[in-house]
Amino acid sequence: MNTNQDLVNYNVATRMRNVSSSAIRDLLKHASEPGMISLAGGLPAPDLFDLEGLSQASAEVMRDIPVSALQYGVTAGSPELRKSLVTLMHTRGASVDADDMVVTTGSQQGIDLMARVLLDAGDIVCVERPSYLAAIQTFALAQAKFVGVEVDDHGMDVDALEIMLDTCAVKPKMIYTVATFANPSGATMSLERRKKLLQLAVKHQVFVVEDDPYGELRSSGHTLPPLIAIAKDIPGAEAWCGYLSTLSKILAPGFRIGWMILPPALRNYAEIAKQGMDLHTSTFTQAVAARYLDSGRLYERLPSIRASYKERNEALTNALQRHLAGALDYVQPDGGMFLWAKWTDASINSAALLKYALPEKMIFVPGEHFYADAPVRHAIRLSFATPTPKQLDEGIWRLAVAVDKMRAASASASLSSSTPQIARAA
């Protein structure tokens, strides 16, 4: 390759000039290193992939409907898959029709479609503090401005949101939330807050987008309905909320299948935008997913999938108590894939700590990357989804070693800087 090409000024689009690569995607290159224990990416546990069931569904598709599975399809998604997803949504407490949804290439495409449909440059998006990194990236590419709303153990602080909406000079265009087992905070928005959020959306005419990748992965507590289900009981709310979800965390991310449920006018715009992006999501993977969902195997396997993530969740918190007791403030999540924590010693910079963790063959994501503004440097996100319980314990032990080494290096540097230098003779 001609390295001189790196010097060419391509005058790229303005929206590309202040965006950076995902810190999580960049960390994945380390995850495959021999001996590395990754608590960074939220990758589903590969031992939970139903290889037998998916192989069978693939074979049935190629036997029964090979031509339609390999041909172009409709932009909104295959009727068969949308019908299967309607059944899945009913199990989540949401009564929807197949015509209500658009199948997307992962829920990440759904976020991008919402940005394309709703946001002009300079429009305001309300996001949680902290919020999903890839959503922040997507809205930044749309040249949106951000208003952060703090999160506590019960999700987004809708009282603070209310004050902001009542007093802001420029009305936000969108509110983005991961209401159940949020990435990265792990928090779940309470039922009372969900209702109030929808009431605020109606009052201020701000569209709420709920992203729900993890809702099926509950370890404890009671299941809460998605916003689109609650909206049916709040006058006007159905027009002001949408829903995104995915099969990535409960089936396999390689399928790249998600879906969005929107009010009719917005759904039509989203379909038009998707036409310009990819025409349609892969017809083959849609066909295999529909066949698999209709087989009932997912519903049979979900209890064991939840049990496996519950075991990993508990293994992580046990390891934190064993190796870093008192060093981190956190609340054990009721499900999902992530634990969010802050060092009790606020002087610990998690990004700096990562440099000490890498030689110990352990990685995590510094919390600062999950803020659209004013990052918290001593926060840290730990994913318990992929490692085994034994690896989780070893990974936290390595993290504790990294903390000790960073503190020792800091103490040594401090001592060196405070020691008077001996003047050398000329």
ABEGO torsion letter per residue (X at the ends): XBAAAAABBAGBBAAAAABBBBAAAAAAAAAABBGBBBABBBBBBAAABBAAAAAAAAAAAAAABAAAAABBBBAAEBAAAAAAAAAAAAAAGBBBBAAABBBBBEAAAAAAAAAAAABBBGBBBBBBOBBBAAAAAAAAAAGBBBBBBBBBAAEBBAAAAAAAAAABABBBABBBBBABGBOAAGBBBBAAAAAAAAAAAAAAGBBBBBBBAAAABBABEBBBBBAAAAAAABBGAAAABBBBBBAAAABBAAAGBBBBBBBAAAAAAAAAAAAAAAGBBBAAAAAAAAAAAAAGAAAAAAAAAAAAAAAAAAAAAAAAAAAABGABBBBBBAEEABBBBBBABAABBAAAAAAAAAAAGBBBBBAAAABABGBBAABBBBBAAABBAAAAAAAAAAAAAAAAAAAAAAAAAAAAAABBBBBBBX
